[in-house]
């Protein structure tokens, strides 16, 4: 570890948890998403990510088979909200 990295680690160790959380947010905004993801998940290759996405799409298609043809998710959500919270009128 370089001297600069050691200094950064020491500064972070001296911070409160709230400040460390804020620092993480700042770092996430400074590092581009693609780079940040590769830093956090270095072992995950792009092919693995694409395969996971394809599986997700296939799962969504499979799940739609079990829904009625006239299924309206927005109407279902509204009905569930009305049932749980009632009307604000």
N, C-alpha and C positions, 0 to 999 in steps of 0.2 A: 504494500500500500504506500502510495506517495505521501509526502509530508502534507500536501494540500488535502488529500483525502482523509488523513488522520485528523487534521484540524476540523474538517467538516463533520466527521463522526463525533468528535469531542463536543462541538457546538450543539449538535442534535441531541446528544445524551444529556446536556445541561438544560434542555428546553422542557417545558411542561407538555403534557399530552395534547392539550388544546393547540398549542403552538406547533407541535409536530404535525398534527392533523392539517392545520392551515398550510404548513410548508409542503406537505404532500399534494394538496390541492394546487398550489402554485407550480410545483414541478410538473404535475400532470398537464397543466395548461401550457407550460413552456415547451415540453417535449411533444412533438407531433404524435398523433394517435398510433400510426403505424410503427414508429420507433418505440414508443412506450410499450406497446403490446409485445414487441419482440424482446424488450428488456425484461418484462414481467414473465413471459412465457417463451424463453429461448429454445426450449426443446420442441415446441410445436411448429411443425413445418407448414407452409402454405397449403400443401396438398391435404394435410390432415384437417385444416380449417375448412377447405372446400368440401371435403368428404362429410364433415359434420354438418355443414350447411345443407348438402344434398339429402342427408338423412333426415334433417329437420323438415325440409320441404316434403319429403315422402311421407313422413309421419303426419303432417298436416293434411295431406291428401287422403291418407288412410282414415284419419279421424272424421273427415267430412262424410265418409260413407255411412256413419252411424247417426248422422243428423237428418232430420226431416228435410224434404226438398224446399219447404217454405220457411226454413229457419232464418230468423232475422236476429243477429246478435245484438244490434242496438235496441230492438224492442225487448229482448230478454233482459238486457242490462237495466233498462228503464223500469221494467216490471219488478225486478229484484230490488232495485233502489226504493221503489214505491212501497213494496212489501216491508222492507226493513226499516225505512225512515219515515214512511208516511208522506203526507203532502205538506208543503210549506205554505200553501195558499190559505 
